[in-house]
Amino acid sequence: MKLDVSLVANGIGLTSQLLFSSRIILQWIQSERAKRVLVPTLFWQISLVSSFLMIVYGMLRHDPVILGAQLISYGIYIRNLQLLGEWRKLNGFFRAGAYVFPLAMIGWFVAGTSFFSLQSMLNNRIPRGVLVLGAVGQTIFLLRFVYQWLYSERKGESVLPLGFWGVSLIGSALILTYALLRRPIDIVLILGNVPGLVVYARNVVLLRREIKSLRVEEIEK
């Protein structure tokens, strides 16, 4: 029986997006309860596992846009756990696996198999214009974490500022457009970005309200 690679890829991708969505919903619920934006440690832990799955998904789909963005995001998720002081609390085998598995998968990808290979990705038939749109969307989406990373390094703690959510909103909208224009359409990216758009917009509203409230308090003092 021949393995249906597209079916396996979609299964992995959907599992990853389900995890990505769960972390956003978790963050959203906690923020709504506190009436301000909160980012629990579990958010970053789920992000790390989800990103690894999306790396595998990107390889199976031979999609350079997804693969490139997730490799960089993966490293940023680890760094945020380190800034929170939670990385060393994780099981040693998990931490070792977190470093080794992506490198092993990339090595396997470069070597090539009947299911995925670097050569196949380089020969993908995604229209150049669509590919550029996806690359721009993923770059913007990725820059949110580069911005967040630099902002957190400056603060000495893991923080998600207003700019992070604004950039997330723009990047997610572009990625959703890419997923709809891609042939075949990418149902995984569609399902992953639609809920995100709602949460990103809500977080922008919450943070703007919080910043305004703080300014009023400063003036009153």
Backbone bond lengths (Angstrom), bond angles and torsions (degrees), N, CA, C in turn:
res aa  C-N    CA-C-N  psi(-1)  N-CA   C-N-CA  omega(-1)  CA-C   N-CA-C  phi
1 M - - - 1.470 - - 1.523 110.00 -
2 K 1.331 115.78 124.39 1.460 120.48 -177.27 1.528 110.76 -78.23
3 L 1.338 115.61 134.83 1.455 121.27 -179.37 1.523 110.12 -73.66
4 D 1.319 116.26 128.66 1.458 121.63 177.72 1.530 108.09 -84.33
5 V 1.335 116.12 98.38 1.468 121.31 -175.56 1.526 111.93 -61.82
6 S 1.335 116.99 -40.11 1.467 120.04 -178.90 1.527 111.15 -63.71
7 L 1.345 116.04 -36.31 1.465 120.47 179.00 1.530 110.87 -67.31
8 V 1.340 115.75 -42.95 1.467 121.10 177.71 1.527 110.12 -63.83
9 A 1.346 115.90 -44.07 1.463 120.92 -179.71 1.524 110.95 -59.91
10 N 1.339 116.16 -46.24 1.461 120.01 -179.94 1.526 111.46 -64.40
11 G 1.335 116.39 -37.07 1.459 120.31 177.98 1.519 111.33 -62.70
12 I 1.346 115.85 -44.78 1.469 121.04 178.58 1.528 110.46 -66.76
13 G 1.325 115.51 -44.28 1.465 120.17 -179.08 1.520 112.76 -63.62
14 L 1.322 116.16 -43.44 1.466 120.24 180.00 1.530 111.67 -66.71
15 T 1.342 116.01 -37.25 1.468 119.92 176.50 1.523 109.69 -62.52
16 S 1.336 115.61 -43.04 1.453 120.79 179.32 1.525 111.06 -62.83
17 Q 1.333 116.62 -45.74 1.460 120.10 -178.45 1.520 111.65 -68.48
18 L 1.338 116.60 -30.78 1.462 120.53 175.88 1.532 109.29 -63.91
19 L 1.333 115.56 -41.09 1.469 120.10 177.64 1.526 110.94 -68.20
20 F 1.346 116.14 -43.06 1.464 120.06 178.01 1.533 110.47 -58.91
21 S 1.339 115.75 -43.82 1.463 120.33 -179.45 1.523 110.94 -66.27
22 S 1.340 116.57 -37.55 1.467 120.24 -179.07 1.527 111.10 -64.51
23 R 1.347 116.68 -36.57 1.475 118.91 -179.94 1.524 109.98 -69.66
24 I 1.343 116.67 -36.46 1.460 120.58 179.44 1.529 110.05 -68.06
25 I 1.342 115.65 -42.72 1.466 119.89 179.51 1.526 110.11 -65.05
26 L 1.353 116.05 -40.94 1.469 121.02 177.13 1.521 110.62 -58.54
27 Q 1.334 115.53 -47.59 1.465 121.16 -179.61 1.527 110.52 -64.50
28 W 1.315 116.56 -39.13 1.465 122.73 -178.85 1.533 110.71 -64.36
29 I 1.352 115.73 -48.06 1.466 120.84 -178.44 1.530 110.59 -61.01
30 Q 1.330 116.24 -46.16 1.465 119.74 -179.42 1.526 111.22 -64.99
31 S 1.333 116.08 -36.43 1.468 120.06 179.45 1.527 111.14 -69.09
32 E 1.339 116.22 -40.93 1.467 120.01 179.63 1.530 110.34 -63.68
33 R 1.326 116.53 -39.49 1.467 120.52 179.68 1.532 111.28 -65.46
34 A 1.330 115.33 -38.76 1.471 120.08 -177.82 1.530 112.24 -86.64
35 K 1.354 115.90 -10.69 1.466 121.63 -177.01 1.525 112.35 61.73
36 R 1.315 115.60 25.05 1.463 122.32 174.09 1.522 107.77 -156.45
37 V 1.312 117.83 162.78 1.459 121.21 -175.78 1.523 111.47 -76.82
38 L 1.324 116.06 120.93 1.460 123.03 176.87 1.521 109.17 -119.84
39 V 1.330 116.96 149.33 1.469 121.44 177.93 1.528 108.58 -130.68
40 P 1.345 117.58 98.61 1.469 120.45 -178.92 1.528 112.25 -70.05
41 T 1.320 116.57 157.23 1.467 121.45 178.71 1.517 111.38 -57.67
42 L 1.344 115.97 -36.56 1.464 120.92 -179.19 1.525 111.55 -59.00
43 F 1.332 116.53 -27.93 1.472 121.87 177.85 1.528 110.03 -56.80
44 W 1.341 116.03 -45.67 1.462 120.69 -177.20 1.535 111.51 -75.89
45 Q 1.323 116.97 -33.68 1.461 120.51 178.58 1.524 110.97 -65.89
46 I 1.326 116.10 -44.42 1.468 120.55 177.70 1.526 109.90 -65.52
47 S 1.332 116.39 -39.49 1.473 121.39 179.60 1.525 110.86 -58.28
48 L 1.321 116.79 -41.13 1.462 121.82 -177.57 1.526 111.34 -63.71
49 V 1.334 116.13 -47.65 1.463 120.92 179.74 1.533 110.50 -65.02
50 S 1.333 115.74 -42.65 1.464 120.69 -179.92 1.519 111.50 -63.32
51 S 1.326 116.27 -40.24 1.457 120.82 -179.16 1.527 111.47 -64.55
52 F 1.334 115.99 -39.33 1.465 119.38 177.95 1.524 110.04 -61.04
53 L 1.336 116.62 -43.68 1.462 120.54 179.21 1.530 111.17 -63.68
54 M 1.347 116.54 -36.93 1.466 119.84 179.15 1.523 111.81 -70.79
55 I 1.330 117.61 -27.81 1.466 120.74 174.41 1.524 109.05 -63.34
56 V 1.338 115.84 -45.41 1.468 121.10 177.86 1.523 109.85 -63.51
57 Y 1.337 116.51 -42.55 1.469 121.27 179.05 1.526 110.88 -61.19
58 G 1.325 116.68 -44.44 1.462 120.59 179.76 1.518 112.23 -61.46
59 M 1.338 116.42 -36.52 1.471 120.27 177.98 1.524 110.95 -68.75
60 L 1.328 116.74 -43.63 1.462 120.72 -179.42 1.526 111.66 -66.11
61 R 1.335 115.79 -31.13 1.466 120.43 178.73 1.530 112.14 -88.07
62 H 1.336 116.34 -5.31 1.467 121.66 -176.74 1.530 110.48 52.98
63 D 1.333 114.68 45.16 1.461 120.86 -176.08 1.532 109.80 -110.20
64 P 1.339 117.88 105.10 1.473 121.13 -178.28 1.512 113.16 -64.90
65 V 1.337 117.51 -28.64 1.460 121.95 -179.65 1.530 110.34 -64.30
66 I 1.329 116.02 -49.45 1.462 121.25 -179.34 1.519 110.84 -67.83
67 L 1.319 116.45 -47.34 1.466 121.42 -175.30 1.530 112.05 -61.10
68 G 1.316 116.99 -48.90 1.458 121.16 -178.10 1.519 112.35 -61.43
69 A 1.334 116.03 -44.99 1.462 120.51 -177.93 1.523 111.84 -65.87
70 Q 1.330 116.36 -41.21 1.465 119.87 -176.84 1.529 112.71 -70.73
71 L 1.310 117.70 -33.05 1.465 120.26 178.62 1.526 111.08 -62.19
72 I 1.335 115.77 -42.00 1.465 119.79 179.85 1.531 110.48 -73.12
73 S 1.327 116.74 -41.86 1.460 120.79 179.22 1.524 111.13 -59.45
74 Y 1.317 115.78 -38.75 1.462 122.03 -178.66 1.533 110.54 -55.70
75 G 1.322 115.91 -46.77 1.458 120.73 179.69 1.520 112.07 -65.41
76 I 1.324 116.91 -36.42 1.466 121.26 179.72 1.525 110.85 -68.28
77 Y 1.327 117.86 -36.49 1.469 120.99 178.11 1.533 110.02 -63.13
78 I 1.326 115.77 -42.64 1.470 119.69 178.48 1.525 109.85 -62.05
79 R 1.330 116.60 -42.53 1.462 120.38 -178.45 1.529 111.36 -63.49
80 N 1.328 117.61 -37.22 1.458 120.43 178.78 1.525 111.34 -66.09
81 L 1.321 116.83 -37.67 1.469 120.16 176.33 1.527 110.29 -65.57
82 Q 1.339 116.27 -34.58 1.470 120.16 177.40 1.526 110.29 -67.73
83 L 1.341 117.23 -42.23 1.466 121.40 179.13 1.526 111.67 -63.91
84 L 1.327 115.86 -32.40 1.462 120.59 178.91 1.524 112.14 -78.64
85 G 1.343 116.20 -10.18 1.458 120.28 -178.00 1.514 112.80 77.09
86 E 1.341 116.21 17.64 1.465 120.54 -176.41 1.531 112.90 -100.08
87 W 1.329 116.93 -16.25 1.461 120.27 -174.78 1.522 111.80 -61.38
88 R 1.315 117.75 -46.19 1.468 121.53 -177.77 1.528 112.73 -72.33
89 K 1.327 116.30 -14.49 1.461 119.95 177.81 1.532 111.87 -79.32
90 L 1.341 115.79 -17.02 1.462 120.18 -179.72 1.520 110.05 -75.60
91 N 1.320 115.98 155.55 1.461 122.20 179.09 1.529 110.60 -54.44
92 G 1.330 116.89 138.01 1.461 121.01 -178.16 1.515 113.16 -59.93
93 F 1.332 116.59 -37.34 1.468 120.68 178.94 1.529 110.77 -66.58
94 F 1.351 115.64 -36.86 1.466 119.81 177.89 1.524 110.17 -64.56
95 R 1.345 116.20 -44.49 1.469 120.28 -179.30 1.526 111.09 -63.88
96 A 1.337 116.26 -42.15 1.463 120.33 178.80 1.530 109.99 -63.73
97 G 1.337 115.44 -43.20 1.464 119.86 179.09 1.509 112.20 -64.30
98 A 1.341 115.68 -36.65 1.459 120.63 179.59 1.525 111.59 -62.12
99 Y 1.342 116.42 -32.40 1.469 120.70 177.76 1.533 111.80 -81.54
100 V 1.332 116.25 -41.38 1.473 120.99 -171.56 1.525 113.95 -81.02
101 F 1.332 118.37 -43.70 1.459 121.50 -173.11 1.535 114.42 -57.15
102 P 1.343 119.27 -48.06 1.474 118.67 179.35 1.530 111.68 -61.56
103 L 1.338 117.07 -40.25 1.463 120.26 179.33 1.524 111.06 -64.49
104 A 1.344 115.75 -39.99 1.466 120.46 178.90 1.527 110.37 -65.12
105 M 1.343 116.07 -41.32 1.471 120.20 -179.88 1.526 111.54 -65.11
106 I 1.332 116.08 -40.73 1.471 119.55 179.00 1.529 110.38 -65.60
107 G 1.346 115.88 -41.32 1.466 119.41 177.17 1.509 111.52 -60.30
108 W 1.318 116.35 -41.98 1.465 122.19 178.56 1.521 110.19 -64.95
109 F 1.341 115.83 -38.85 1.459 122.03 -179.78 1.525 110.89 -64.61
110 V 1.322 116.17 -44.34 1.465 121.38 179.76 1.530 110.20 -65.32
111 A 1.335 116.64 -40.48 1.469 121.23 178.62 1.520 110.23 -64.47
112 G 1.349 116.44 -37.01 1.451 121.49 177.07 1.518 114.22 90.58
113 T 1.334 115.55 142.21 1.461 122.77 175.28 1.527 106.90 -138.05
114 S 1.327 116.15 -178.94 1.467 119.93 178.41 1.526 110.94 -74.13
115 F 1.347 116.76 -13.43 1.462 121.07 -177.96 1.525 112.83 -98.14
116 F 1.326 116.85 -35.42 1.460 119.85 179.39 1.519 109.81 -155.67
117 S 1.334 115.37 153.10 1.462 120.49 178.20 1.520 109.72 -164.31
118 L 1.315 115.25 155.55 1.456 120.92 178.03 1.525 110.46 -62.56
119 Q 1.323 116.54 -39.58 1.458 121.14 -178.89 1.524 111.58 -60.75
120 S 1.338 116.03 -41.63 1.467 120.22 179.14 1.523 110.97 -65.15
121 M 1.323 116.34 -36.96 1.453 119.63 179.28 1.527 110.87 -66.28
122 L 1.342 115.67 -40.80 1.463 119.86 -179.89 1.523 111.45 -66.10
123 N 1.330 116.29 -23.27 1.472 121.13 -179.14 1.527 111.97 -101.19
124 N 1.337 117.65 17.72 1.469 119.91 -177.39 1.529 110.08 -62.73
125 R 1.338 115.52 155.57 1.464 121.14 -175.04 1.529 112.95 -105.66
126 I 1.303 116.82 23.38 1.463 119.49 176.93 1.529 108.04 -69.21
127 P 1.348 118.99 126.93 1.470 121.31 179.01 1.521 111.37 -51.88
128 R 1.311 116.35 139.81 1.463 120.11 -174.53 1.528 112.58 -57.29
129 G 1.343 116.66 -42.00 1.457 119.62 -179.50 1.519 112.17 -61.82
130 V 1.322 115.88 -42.16 1.471 121.10 178.68 1.520 109.94 -66.07
131 L 1.342 115.96 -40.45 1.462 121.16 179.65 1.526 110.99 -63.09
132 V 1.337 115.90 -40.39 1.473 120.83 178.59 1.524 110.02 -64.84
133 L 1.344 116.50 -42.89 1.462 120.82 178.39 1.525 110.39 -59.46
134 G 1.340 115.80 -45.78 1.460 120.20 179.51 1.518 111.66 -63.93
135 A 1.344 115.77 -40.12 1.467 120.42 -179.99 1.526 110.95 -64.99
136 V 1.346 116.17 -40.54 1.476 120.46 178.60 1.525 109.41 -64.91
137 G 1.344 116.10 -44.80 1.456 120.52 179.74 1.516 111.97 -61.10
138 Q 1.335 116.38 -46.44 1.460 120.58 -179.80 1.524 111.32 -67.95
139 T 1.340 116.45 -34.66 1.469 119.86 178.40 1.524 110.48 -64.39
140 I 1.343 115.46 -45.49 1.467 119.96 178.23 1.528 109.49 -63.38
141 F 1.338 115.96 -44.14 1.460 120.96 -179.54 1.525 110.57 -62.58
142 L 1.341 115.48 -36.62 1.459 120.42 179.57 1.524 111.35 -73.53
143 L 1.328 116.48 -37.74 1.459 120.56 -179.02 1.523 112.43 -61.12
144 R 1.347 116.10 -24.16 1.462 118.74 177.36 1.526 110.30 -61.26
145 F 1.337 115.83 -36.82 1.455 118.97 179.99 1.526 111.84 -80.91
146 V 1.316 117.20 -29.04 1.464 120.11 174.21 1.536 108.02 -66.25
147 Y 1.337 115.28 -44.40 1.463 121.07 176.94 1.527 110.38 -61.53
148 Q 1.345 115.49 -45.97 1.465 120.62 179.70 1.523 111.43 -63.13
149 W 1.318 115.34 -40.32 1.462 121.84 179.76 1.532 110.63 -61.48
150 L 1.348 116.16 -51.09 1.459 120.82 -179.57 1.531 110.85 -63.76
151 Y 1.339 115.86 -39.63 1.461 120.94 179.22 1.536 109.79 -63.58
152 S 1.332 116.43 -42.85 1.460 121.75 -179.47 1.528 111.68 -68.06
153 E 1.348 115.65 -38.93 1.461 119.63 178.33 1.532 109.97 -61.47
154 R 1.329 115.73 -39.28 1.457 120.78 -179.75 1.526 111.34 -68.22
155 K 1.359 114.98 -36.56 1.463 120.24 179.66 1.524 112.64 -81.57
156 G 1.362 115.55 -21.69 1.454 119.63 -177.96 1.514 113.51 80.17
157 E 1.329 116.76 13.99 1.454 122.24 177.95 1.529 109.30 -153.46
158 S 1.336 116.23 160.25 1.461 120.30 -179.27 1.526 110.03 -77.85
159 V 1.340 116.26 117.04 1.465 122.33 -177.63 1.522 109.75 -134.58
160 L 1.345 116.57 145.47 1.464 121.35 174.31 1.529 107.99 -114.66
161 P 1.339 117.51 96.35 1.470 121.33 -176.67 1.526 112.35 -76.76
162 L 1.332 115.85 174.58 1.464 122.23 -178.81 1.528 111.68 -57.31
163 G 1.336 116.68 -43.18 1.458 120.25 -178.91 1.519 112.72 -58.18
164 F 1.319 117.05 -32.85 1.467 121.88 178.79 1.526 111.00 -58.94
165 W 1.341 116.03 -46.16 1.459 119.90 -177.04 1.523 111.94 -73.06
166 G 1.336 116.89 -34.72 1.460 119.87 177.64 1.519 111.54 -64.87
167 V 1.336 116.47 -45.00 1.464 121.12 178.01 1.529 110.32 -65.96
168 S 1.334 116.99 -36.73 1.470 121.85 178.26 1.525 110.40 -59.68
169 L 1.321 115.87 -42.10 1.463 121.75 -179.25 1.521 111.59 -62.09
170 I 1.327 116.50 -46.19 1.468 121.42 -179.68 1.529 110.27 -66.99
171 G 1.337 117.01 -48.16 1.462 121.19 -178.83 1.506 112.48 -61.27
172 S 1.326 116.92 -42.22 1.458 121.60 -179.18 1.530 111.35 -64.03
173 A 1.325 116.67 -39.20 1.463 121.01 178.94 1.528 110.78 -63.87
174 L 1.338 117.11 -40.21 1.468 121.02 179.00 1.526 111.37 -69.32
175 I 1.330 117.28 -39.67 1.465 120.73 179.00 1.530 110.41 -65.98
176 L 1.329 116.09 -38.26 1.465 120.44 177.62 1.529 110.25 -62.23
177 T 1.330 115.94 -41.21 1.468 120.34 177.22 1.524 110.59 -63.41
178 Y 1.323 117.08 -42.47 1.467 122.32 176.72 1.520 111.24 -59.01
179 A 1.320 116.38 -44.57 1.468 121.09 -178.64 1.524 111.37 -63.15
180 L 1.331 116.39 -34.90 1.464 120.78 -179.53 1.532 112.08 -75.66
181 L 1.339 116.68 -32.78 1.468 121.13 -178.65 1.526 112.88 -83.47
182 R 1.333 116.84 -24.98 1.464 121.73 -178.35 1.523 109.98 -63.99
183 R 1.348 116.94 145.13 1.456 121.38 177.15 1.518 110.24 -123.99
184 P 1.353 116.81 119.63 1.466 125.17 -2.00 1.515 111.12 -71.00
185 I 1.331 116.22 155.73 1.466 119.44 -178.55 1.528 109.22 -59.20
186 D 1.314 115.60 151.66 1.462 120.41 -177.47 1.528 109.88 -98.92
187 I 1.342 115.77 92.96 1.456 121.39 -177.19 1.527 111.66 -62.34
188 V 1.338 116.36 -30.78 1.464 120.85 -179.63 1.529 110.57 -64.31
189 L 1.328 116.59 -46.90 1.470 119.98 179.53 1.527 111.46 -67.21
190 I 1.329 116.19 -34.95 1.465 120.03 179.62 1.528 110.49 -63.88
191 L 1.327 116.12 -50.76 1.463 120.87 -179.20 1.527 111.62 -65.37
192 G 1.325 116.12 -29.19 1.453 119.90 -179.24 1.521 114.05 -77.92
193 N 1.339 116.78 -30.20 1.466 119.40 -173.82 1.523 115.45 -96.63
194 V 1.323 118.03 -24.14 1.469 119.74 179.78 1.534 111.82 -61.58
195 P 1.356 119.35 -50.24 1.469 118.54 178.39 1.532 111.85 -63.99
196 G 1.347 115.18 -35.07 1.458 119.82 -178.87 1.519 112.66 -60.97
197 L 1.327 116.93 -38.98 1.461 120.69 -179.75 1.527 111.27 -57.92
198 V 1.330 115.34 -41.61 1.474 120.34 -179.52 1.528 110.51 -65.07
199 V 1.338 115.59 -47.25 1.472 120.27 -177.48 1.518 111.31 -66.70
200 Y 1.340 117.81 -41.61 1.460 120.71 -179.53 1.531 110.44 -61.64
201 A 1.337 115.60 -43.05 1.465 119.74 179.53 1.530 110.58 -63.54
202 R 1.335 116.42 -41.24 1.468 120.84 179.96 1.531 111.11 -65.14
203 N 1.325 117.27 -40.17 1.464 120.76 179.22 1.527 111.87 -65.67
204 V 1.317 116.57 -35.02 1.467 120.33 176.38 1.525 109.23 -61.59
205 V 1.350 115.44 -44.47 1.475 120.56 179.27 1.529 110.70 -62.27
206 L 1.347 116.95 -46.43 1.457 121.21 -179.01 1.531 112.24 -62.19
207 L 1.343 115.70 -43.42 1.465 119.15 -178.23 1.525 112.08 -69.45
208 R 1.324 116.68 -39.44 1.469 119.92 177.76 1.524 110.11 -62.26
209 R 1.335 115.44 -38.88 1.455 120.74 178.95 1.536 110.22 -66.48
210 E 1.342 115.40 -40.66 1.464 120.89 -179.68 1.527 111.08 -66.24
211 I 1.337 116.58 -43.59 1.470 121.51 179.33 1.523 110.62 -63.62
212 K 1.332 116.10 -41.84 1.461 120.91 179.00 1.519 110.51 -63.01
213 S 1.333 116.28 -41.21 1.462 121.27 -179.92 1.529 110.98 -63.80
214 L 1.337 116.73 -41.16 1.457 121.42 179.62 1.526 111.42 -65.49
215 R 1.329 115.94 -38.25 1.465 119.95 178.66 1.531 111.45 -65.47
216 V 1.331 115.36 -39.30 1.470 120.19 178.86 1.527 109.71 -64.04
217 E 1.350 116.67 -41.24 1.455 121.27 179.64 1.527 111.25 -63.95
218 E 1.361 115.71 -38.96 1.466 120.17 179.18 1.525 111.14 -65.63
219 I 1.340 115.66 -39.20 1.464 120.02 179.98 1.531 110.69 -66.30
220 E 1.342 115.37 -40.99 1.462 120.56 -179.13 1.525 112.13 -65.86
221 K 1.350 115.55 -28.58 1.459 119.40 178.34 1.524 111.25 -72.20
